[in-house]
Structure formats: structure tokens, C-alpha cells
Amino acid sequence: MIVEGAGPAGAVDPPAPVVALVGDEAFLKRDLAERMARAFAGALVRYRAGKGGQDADPREILDEVRTPGLFVARKLVVVSEAEEFAREFAEALLALLDESDLPGRLILDLGSLDGRTKLASALKKRNALILCRKPFDRPPPWRSDLPPWQNDLADWIVFRAKEKGLAIGARDAHLLATLAGTQLGALDEELEKLRTLLGERREVRTSDVEALAPDASRDSVFDLADSILAGDAREALDQIDRLCRNGYLPAQGSPIYDPGTIALMAVAALAGRYRTVRRAHAILAAGGRPEDFVEAGLVARPFLSRLQRDIGTVPAGAIGPAFERLYDADRELKGIAGSGDPREILEWLAVRLSALAERPQSRRIAARGV
């Protein structure tokens, strides 16, 4: 995390009347807002001011900051997707910065903020502009002399562990991130597990990390494709959860932790499987036999039983709709048709493709709100 004009994330003072949390690291923003609420001794009130926001009346938001609550004397008003709000009401926000004895404080959750504006300058002067960016998991490229564990993410893990009463070295912190992934929320959960497992002991050892952290190679996009073509939506959603939290370790290469990259790889793997199934159905329709799949170079003999299983669960009539869903997901993931969350797009795809299977084993639709 990069903080401009503010103290360390672990020692947040009572906030200024207006604070801007700028960046794309949601876990840091949520954590800082909760810390500020504790420091201010106020309740958290959340609004969404972005396009299509449910609580988008800017005047109502400003009144919320100035008006005492019915059941709480002080409150911290957090406004997400606040870019347009900050631009259109910059003068009102500047005036709010100069007010005193307010019963509330306003926290702007922003993806970006032009540092040349009056509002940005005023926030900096009040130590109220905090840049929340995902910590880097490797040393800067111009410091090739540093060992790999000297990086911002390892420092964050060490700091977070200390807050939980644990002592972990930079090497083991880096190992935890390598094994468990770089998502801050998942790392925080792993530290909580360590605190529980260690009991009275504070020092985290390498063996503790190795025993706790999940094996990133356990799940692959090909395992995910197996579950989807078998119609097992429940297992597919569990695999997506683990892949997004723990990363994907290809047979060759480094671990991949970016959900967008993992989702695109999954789409490619699924498209390949459906193409193979389509060709296999065509061979059977022309009077061929399963042995012809091998002779046609469609599949290697060790994988013939898997292809026969795929043919049994994916009828010929489902392949067209499957490619339509894959095409839509690919466009969404590449930003051509929307810019949704990669994990949600992949979950939607898994449920919709699993439903095309002839004998879907389970569907966790209601649990995911799909």
C-alpha cells in the first residue's frame, strides 16, 4: 500500500471530515474504513454513488455527514464508486473539509483521483488522501540485488501477522504468498488459521506455513473443464473459488494468480474440449466407432475413456449453445462487452454450461445468487 500524507495503516488517527481512499485494492480500503470508524468511535454507513447506484442522491449523502444519527451520535459515511460524485461536488467537499464539530465523516472510495485538482491538493494538506494499491510481491526491477522476499507484500504480511500477535519472518511471509496466493483477503484468512493452530506459540515457522498453505497445483483449469462437462456445477464452483484464492500452477511456468488470466485460460480449455466433443459426435453420426477417434488424431488412447464420458454428458444439441456462452464470456473478460468481475463471469459460465449437461450432478445456483 502507498500512503500519501497519512500514518501507517495500523495506526489510523481520527479521520479528517473528508478522506479519499484511492486505488483498486478493496481489502485495504475496507480495512482502513473499519480502522477509521474505530478511531472516530462511529458507526459505518455505506452509500453507492456510481452510475446505477442504489443510494446515489449526493445531497442526501452530504446531509448524512452533517446530521446526527437517530441511534448513534457519530458515523462514518463510506461512498463507493465516488468518482463522478467527487468531480461534480468538489466545491461542496472542499467546504465540508473546513467544517468543524461534524457528527459524521465522509470516506470517498475512488478508483482514481486527478492529483492536479483543488480537492486532491486540499486532501493532501489534511493528510486525507490515501492511495490503496495492491502490494508488489517481488522487489522492484531496478533492485535485482535484493532477495525475492524483500517486497511490499511480504512486509504487509509481517505487519498483519504482528497485529494478530504472530511473529513471521520475511522469508516465511514470502513463502506464504507463494503458496496461498497474493489476494490480501485470502492471506488474512491464512494468518487467522495460523493464529488458531499455533495456540500459545507466537513464532511462525517454515513448517507451519508449509503445513497450512494450500497446494496451488491441486486444481487446474483442465480439472475445472472436467467438472463442467460432467454437469457438476457444485464442484466447478468450488474449484473456481480455490483457483481464484490459491492461484493456478501450470505444468510448466510460474504460478498464475490473476483471476482474469485464469478465467481466460479456462475459457480456452473449455473451447478445446467442446470442439473435440463436436468432432467426436460427427464421427459417430457418420457411422464411426470410438476407436476411430484415436485413428483420426482426435484424442490419445489414454484419454479415450474421458472423451467417451464427455460424449455421454454433452449431447450434440448442447454444443452450439455452449459455444455461444463461451463467446459471451470471452468478450466480457476481454472488456469488449462489459467489464465485469472475472470470477463472477467464470462462475456464471460454469453454472450455465453445467446446466447443458445431460445428467447434471448438482447446481449451486441459489447459493451464488445466479
N, C-alpha and C positions, 0 to 999 in steps of 0.2 A: 504494500500500500504506500502511496505517496501522499504526504500530508503537507499542505501549504499553510503556514501560519497557525498550526494547531499542535497541541502536545501529542504524545504517543497515544495510540488507540486504547491503551489500557488505563489512561488517566484523563478522562474527558471531564473538563470543568463544566459548570452550568452553562448552557449554550447562550449565544447572543440571540437577540429577538428573531433574527433570520439566519439560518445556516444552510449552505448548499453542499450536498453530497454529490460529487460529480464523478462519473465513470460507469463501468459496466460490471463491477463486482458486487452482486446483490447481497452476498453473505456479509461482506464488510459493512455495507450500508445498513442492513438490518441490525447488525451487532452494535454499530455506532449509535443508531437511533435508540436502541434499548439502553445503552450506557448513558446517553444524554437524558433520557427520561428518568433514570435513577438519580442522576446528579441534580436534576431540576426538581425531583420529587413530584413528578407529574404523570398523569395517565396518557397513554398513546391513543391518538385519534388519527385515523387514516382516511385520506381522500385520493381520488384518481382524477387528475385534471387533463389527461391526454385526450386525443381525438376519440370520441366514443366513450369517454369516461362516465362512470355511473354517477359520480358526485362532482360535476365539472363546473359548478357555479363559482367563479373566482371571488365574488363579493361575499358569498357565504363562507368561503374559506378564510378570508381576511377577518370577517366578523367572529369566526370561531376562535381566532387567536386573541381577539380583544375582549371576548365575553367570558366571564367565569362560568364554569360548568355547574350543572344542577347538583351533581353528587360529588364532584371533585373540584378542589379550589384551583389546581394548576393542571395544565395539559400541554402535551407536545403534539402539534399537528403536523403529520407527515403527508406530503403531497407527492405522489408518484407521477411519472410522465409529465413533468412540470416545465418542459422547455418552452412551449408556447405561452404558458402562464407567466413565466419569468420575463419573456420578451414584452408581452402586452401590458403587464402591470409592474414594469420595472420601477416607475416613479413611486407607485404605492408601496412597493417593497423597500425602496430607499427611505421613504418616510417611516415605515414600520421599524427600520433599523435604529432610528433615532428616538423611538418612544421608550419610556421607562415605566416600570411597575405594571407590566403587562401580565395578565393571568396565564397567557399561553406563549409558546414559542413555535416558530414556523420552520419546518425542515423541508427543503426542496430536494427531491430525488431527481437528478438530472443525468441524462446520458452525456451531455456536453454543455459547456458554457463558454461563450466568447470572452476571453480574458481581457479584451480591449474595452469592454463596456463599463459604464459607470457602476453598475451593480456588482460586477466582478471585482472592481477596484475597491469598492466600499466593503465588500465581504472580506477581502484580503486584509484590509486595515483592521477589521474587527476580529481577525483570526477565525473567520467563519466560512472559509472556502476549503473544503476537504476533498481531495482527489482520491477516489476509491478505485484502484486498478488491481487486477489480479497480480499477485507477486510472481516474479520470474522464478522458474525452477532450475535455473542454471546461471553461472556467473556471466557478467556482460562480455560480449565478444572481444572487447579490447583488453580484457584481463584473462588471457589464456594461461597465465601463470598460476591462477587460483585453482584449488581443488574443486571438484564438482559440487561438494556440499556447502560451499560458501556462496549462498544465493539467498534472495529475498524470501522465497517460500520456506526454506529451512529455518531462517531467522523467525518467521511468523510462527512456525510450528513450535520452536523452542519457547517463544514468548507465550503462546497459547497454553502450552503444557505447564509453564510456570504458574499461570493464573489458576490452573486446576490442581496446583500442589504437586506437580510432577517435575522431575529434572531429566531432560533428554538432551544429549549432545547433538551438535550439528550433523555429524555423520549419520547417526541413527534417525534424525529428523528427515534427512535426505532419503534414507532407505525407506522410511515410512511413505514418503511421497512417491517414490519409485514403484513401490508395491501396491499402494492403495489408491493412487491417482492424485491429481492436482486440484480436485474440487475442494474448496475450503470447507463446505458443509460436511462432506464425507470424511475429511481429515479430522474435523472437530469431533465427529462421532467416534472415530477410531481412538482418539485421545480419551474420550469418555469411557470407552471399553477398557483401555489400559488402566485408567484410574480404578475401575471396578475390579479388574483382575489382579492388580498388584496389592490391593488391600492397604496394609500399613506401610508398605515399602514405597518410597518416593522415586528412587532412581530407576529409569527405564534402560534396560539392557538390550543389546542387539538381538538376543534370543527372544525377548518379549515381542519385539517388532516382527520378527520372522514368524513367530507362532500366531500372531494376531492378524497381520495384514493378509488379505485375500490374494490368491494367486491369479494374476491378471490373464494368465493363459487358459484359465478354466473355461471361459466362454469365448466363442468366436462368432463371426458373422455367418459362418457356414453352419454352426450349430443352430443359430437363430433361424436360418433358412429351413433346416430340418423340421423345427417345431412348427413353423408357419405352414409349410406344405403338408404337414401331418394334421393341420387344423387345431393344434394345441395352443390356443391363444394365451392361456394362463402361463404356461412355461415360457412362451415367447416374451410376454411382458416382464416376467422375472429376469429373463436373460438380458433384455434391454436395460432394465434397472441396473444389473450388475455391470454390463458393458459401459454404461454412462458413468457409473460411480468408480469402477476399478480400471477402466481402460481395456483396450484390445491389444493383445500381443500377437502380431502376425508370425507366421512360421519363420520368416526372415525379416529382419529390420527391428526398429525400436518400438517400444510401446506407444500406442496412439490413445490420447486422452480426450481429444476434441470430439464432442458429440456429433457435430456436423459432419466431420470426416468419417466417423464410424457409421453414421446413417447412410451416407453416400456409398460406402463400401457394402453395406447391407443391401441397398437397392441393386447395386451391380451384381452381387452374388445371387439375389433372388431372380433377377432378369435372366441370368445364365441358366439357372435351374428350370425356369419356366420355358425357355427356348428348347432345352433338351427334352422336356416332357412333351412339348408340342411336336417335335420331330418324331419322338417315340410313338405318339398317337397316330401320326401319319403313316409310319411303317406298319403298325398293326392294322390300320384301316385298309392298307393295300394288300393285306394277307400275310404280312410278315410275322415272325416269331421273336420272342425276347432275345434269342441267340443272335438275331440279325442286328441288334443294337450294337453288339461288340464288333461284328464284322464291318458295320457302317462307320465305325470310329466314333459312335455316339457316346460310349462310355467304356471305361476299362473294366475287365471282367470282375475285379474285386468289388466294384461299385454297382454291379448289375442288380443285386438284390435291392439296393437303395432306390435305383431308378424304377424298378418294378413296384416298389412301395409308393413312390411318387405318382405313378400312373394310376394306382388304385385309389389314391385320395384326391387327385386333381383330375376331374373329368375334362374331356376335350372342350366342352362348352364353357368351362371356367377360365380358360387361358386368355381369351380376349379381354374379359373384364379385369383379369389380374394385371395385364399389361397397361390397361387404362389407369388403374390405381397406381402402378409403378411410375407411369409417365407423370401423373399429377404430383406424386411425392417428389420426384426428381426435380420438377420445375419449382416446387416450393422450397426445397433445400438449396437450390441454386439462386433463389431470390427472383426468379422470373415471374412467378405467380404468388406474390406474398412473401413475407419474411417471418414465418412462424418459428417456434422453438423446435430445434431438430429432434429432440427427444419426443416431444408430443407428436410431431409428424410421423416418426417411426412407429410410435405406439398405435396411432390411428391406422397406419398401413398394416401393421401386424394383425390388428383385430379384423380389419376389412378383408385381408387376404385369407386369414384363417377361416372366416365365415364361408369362403368359397369351397373349402374342402368338403369332400363327400361325407366324411364322418368326423366332424369337429369334436374333439375330445372335451374341450372346455373353453368358455369365453368369459373373461373377467371384464365385462363391459360396464356394468353398473359401478363397480369399484373404481373405475378410472374416469367415470363421467363421460364416456364416449357414446 
